[in-house]
Amino acid sequence: MQKHCDRLSKLLGKQIRFVPDICEDVAVEAIKSLSDGEMIFLDNVRMNEEEYGTKYDSNKQTEDTSLVSRLSSVSDLLVTDAFAAAHRRSPTLTGFTNSIPCVAGTLMEKEIRNLRTALRNPPNPYLAILGGAKCDDSVRVALNLISKGQVDKIAFVGVTGNLMLWVAGNDIGDRNKEFIRTTLGRDFETAWETGKKIFSENPEKIFLPIDVAVESEGSRRPLLVSDLPTEDPIYDIGLQTLASLKPLVENAGCILWNGPASYFELPDFAFGTIEILNMCTETDAMTIIGGGHTSALVNSRGVSSLVSHNSTGGGSTMSFLSGEPMPVIASLKESFRKFG
């Protein structure tokens, strides 16, 4: 962490002292000896057994720890800005709730505000594009968006699109089915049943690929969905799918996109994902990028300034959009009720 401390010092133009301790006597004494305006950087909390070696079933359990007891005794305030960890619980994330005031940092505030817009009051029409290989996450998000009654259309692409094509009665080939089963493991049955529920109850809201691209003998080969099954791996969506998706993007008031549409690490199969990115950066709609691989792609191509919100979360973004409990946000709310 010394290098992180040095980097932060340069970014702030202010001397920060690194303390190779977390919550033992060295850290406590360093905090006590601080003068107004001085800053110190403690060591990585993951090195603490209470922080990273213990499983907690409730936020309350994280409060009853030595780490929290020792650091709260020499602290006045906790600023929580780690949105990417907001779906987890540990002493430094949720343990200070009732011992000192806990407040959201500017990044946490921005993430909650923008992602809440995607759930509660998005500009209409509202289009969600859900892809990637974590099909269970994507279908949970889709189900929650539908239950909120806000989303107008959900386009399924990538491996999630393959799953939904299969759910809809298309034989995608044994190799592609097995890939989905293996990737999801124990979560396959739940994802399958959720996909069936979405498709059977809300078919008018669903957009599925019309054509795909497979890898055949080391090359990209286009294939209509009507020509499935195939024993070649499906690695991308096709031109007709992109052509049909484009007017939905152009007419949208809000777009939520999470998960690539293709195996974009392979140059021959990056096309679908890059084209969706281009659509999102060229539209006037509010564009929310849902973290993970999609966010990394936006950053790597230098277009983060062309989208409305590029989430820093991966699993936390999906948990938020799925409507799952967020321990860190619950901690912030409870601390506000006590100290607010």
Secondary structure, DSSP 8 states (H G I E B T S, - for coil): -HHHHHHHHHHHTS--EEES-SSSHHHHHHHHT--TT--EEE--GGGSHHHHS---SSHHHHHSSHHHHHHHTT-S-EEE--GGGTT---HHHHTTTTTS-EEE-HHHHHHHHHHHHHHH---SSEEEEE-SS-HHHHHHHHHHHHHHT--SEEEE-HHHHHHHHHHTT----HHHHHHHHHHHGGGHHHHHHHHHHHHHH-GGGEE--SEEEEEETTEEEEEEGGG---SS-EEEE-HHHHHHHHHHHHH-SEEEEES-SS-TTSGGG-HHHHHHHHHHHH-SSEEEE-SHHHHHHHHHTT-GGGSSEE-S-SHHHHHHHHT---HHHHHHHHHHHHH-
